[in-house]
Amino acid sequence: MATQSDSKRLSTAPVFLTAISTILGAIMFLRFGYAVGHVGFVGTLAIVLIGHLVTIPTAMAIAEIATNQKVEGGGEYYIISRSFGLNIGASIGIALYFSQAISVAFYIIAFSQAFEPVFDFILKEYGILVYDYRIVSIPATLLLILIVTTKGADLGLKVLYIVVAILFLSLILFFAGSTDFAGSTESFELGKTVAQPDNFFYVFAICFPAFTGMTAGVGLSGDLKDPKKSIPLGTLGATIAGMFIYFFIVYKLYISASAEDLANDQLIMSEIALWGPIIPIGLAAATISSALGSILVAPRTLQALAGDKIFPADGFNSWLSKGKGSNNEPFNATLITSVIALLFVSIGDVNFVAEIISMFFMVTYGAICMISFLEHFAADPSYRPSFKSKWYLSLMGAVLCIWLMFKMNPTYAIISIFFMVLIFIGLTRTREDKKGMSVIFQGVIFQLSRQMQVFLQKADKDTDRGHWRPSVICISGSTFNSFAAFDLLRWISYKYGFGTYIHRIDGYLSTETHMESKEAMNRLIQISEYSKSNVYLDTLISPSYTSAIAQVIQLPGVSGKENNMILFEYSKHKPEGLQDIVDNFQLVKSTDFDICILASSDRKFGIKKEINIWITSKDYANANLMILMAYIILGHPEWKKGSIKIFVISSEEEIETQREKLLSMINSGRLPISRSNIQFILQEIDKDPRSIINKESKDADLTIIGFREELIRHKETDVFDGYDGVGDVLFMNTSKEKMIV
């Protein structure tokens, strides 16, 4: 019994022949003389070189990707979709399919122009004027469709061998021919062009389709015995061979005719060839082979798109993806392609569409080069191609594609990109798979993050306290009962700081607790996505609070630097957890962490309008940290209408000194704190500061109070008692005084 691999029996030759016959097509015969006439020998060589600066990196990228993964039917679409995800791949794939399908009409119309000498002969001999090329193009399209739909790729490839033979025979006779102009002094005059020549990039835009056929053979990937071998050899071979042939054609044209003749006679090659009629015959062979290549490839791209259920109607996907015979010939997809081809052949004028086709091809090539570059940058261990390109070649190809699109025609470039964006938006709304480019970019982001963390670690400047920013780690076992600590952490890490939130699970590591941690992690991620936080999340299984803290304070920071602050939380109405925090205070202080203890209330930060900071005469060391933290919190959009009020409790002899110091710091530090929001309160010996705080901050949404280490040793949990008149309170202790610059 024949296996699936037996049925895919095409080798490297069809890939090479399909590509080379598409490369050496209509533009070579009809427009290269025009190019030499308008931009000269050097200019046309530059067009060939620039074009191949795009196509060679793309060919190498295709060869690389094809030798790393199994390339199924759909060729370029398969490569892009399996690397960028189905939504991105389909957006480019649909555009690619239309460019391939319309290319059939483009090549058929060019094929009909090969009959110009025949029409001239009829007019001269019989007086009959044939002015409509559709008399040839429409029957030729129908015949081509008949061949492909009845005989499939097998007969198509047999025809391909014949037309490629004619194509190369025409080139041989062209190079063997000569003219009276050849050998004259003018023939080697460097820089000869017509008067008032066309712009270089305009000429480039006309000639660029000559280079777009190098990936034509990739569309046969589903019919190949060994795609990993045939695609690199066939594609690269055709690209490089085509480039050298173009070099020789440009030179031959340059030395064989005047600039005026080159620019005005689109079949000038027939005047140079050893036997002139071979050029129209070669043109016919080249264009019909290109049309044949396109009509073989386009339906396979459409079949692959339908196989991935890209289109919204399941029945339509099933009908399009259905193949015929043992080779799974895309019969139904060929019918759709034939309708599109006939439509544009009937219109007859595809100049506008031809430029759009070039744009879509450029986008496709750019995407393939970008995939190769990103794979190199991501350093994915599973990316192990047997053929390797260079990352800088792939990047150059991608950048050149975008640059050339806008140089060729900015309007068409914008239309092409806009069209693809619309397709992408439509797909993301109708498909559940919305991964997009995330799969390949995960590796890129990982590598970028790793490199940045290493760089930051090496460039550590923690000694420069003026550039301090918080890198906060929070540990909580009551995450799903209170979100106060998580909210505070996401405000801190929104813009200026970094936050790591760890949900603690009490117990020893086991299968049961491990599964519990996975479930908790999923819940945390859902909360994070809903709240749009920038907090890094994790879980920790530990049998005791002390061991959990000991582990947490040794974790690396997500910023690339070490964590420098820890955040604890307890409920003011259920302060059972406060004792554990106090008991482990000295353990945390041994690592020089700044310590924040959030006493949460039922107010849940109120309306997020006012933050009160309290500074006492014995607590100036914490003042700068508290002010900076308030400023950082106000950076979050939820606090956009918030303001900071500072209350300073000081003795009478210190009030003026502290006033000048505080106002100077606020002005020089460019802090958004109004002078009217700074209030100095005279310290009274017989009055507890807590009573003043309860009175003045009763309406505050967050109250920030500093505390000293020695008070914890003597008063323990009593330090945090007595603030029942205010809402949420953030107690702060700095390891060393911060500078506000």
Secondary structure, DSSP 8 states (H G I E B T S, - for coil): ---HHHH--B-HHHHHHHHHHHHSSHHHHHTHHHHHHHHHHHHHHHHHHHHHHHHHHHHHHHHHHHTTS---TTTHHHHHHHHH-HHHHHHHHHHHHHHHHHHHHHHHHHHHHTTHHHHHHHHHHH------THHHHHHHHHHHHHHHHHHHHHHHHHHHHHHHHHHHHHHHHHHH---SSTTSGGGG-TT---SS---HHHHHHHHGGGGGGGGGGGGGGGGBS-HHHHHHHHHHHHHHHHHHHHHHHHHHHHHHS-HHHHHH-TTHHHHHSSSTTHHHHHHHHHHHHHHHHHHHHHHHHHHHHHHTT-SS-HHHHHHHH--BTTTTB-HHHHHHHHHHHHHHHHH---HHHHHHHHHHHHHHHHHHHHHHHHHHHHT-TT---SS---HHHHHHHHHHHHHHHHHH-HHHHHHHHHHHHHHHHHHHHH-S---TTHHHHHHHHHHHHHHHHHHHHHT--TT-GGG---EEEEEES-TTT--HHHHHHHHHTTTT-EEEEEEEEES---HHHHHHHHHHHHHHHHHHHHHT---EEEEEEESSHHHHHHHHTTSB-TTSSB--EEEEEEESSSGGGHHHHHHTHHHHHTTT-EEEEEEE-TTTTTTS-EEEEEEETT-GGGHHHHHHHHHHHTTSGGGTT-EEEEEEEE-TTTHHHHHHHHHHHHHHTT----GGGEEEEE--TTS-HHHHHHHHTTT-SEEEEE--HHHHHHHGGGGG-S-TTSS-EEEEE-SS-----
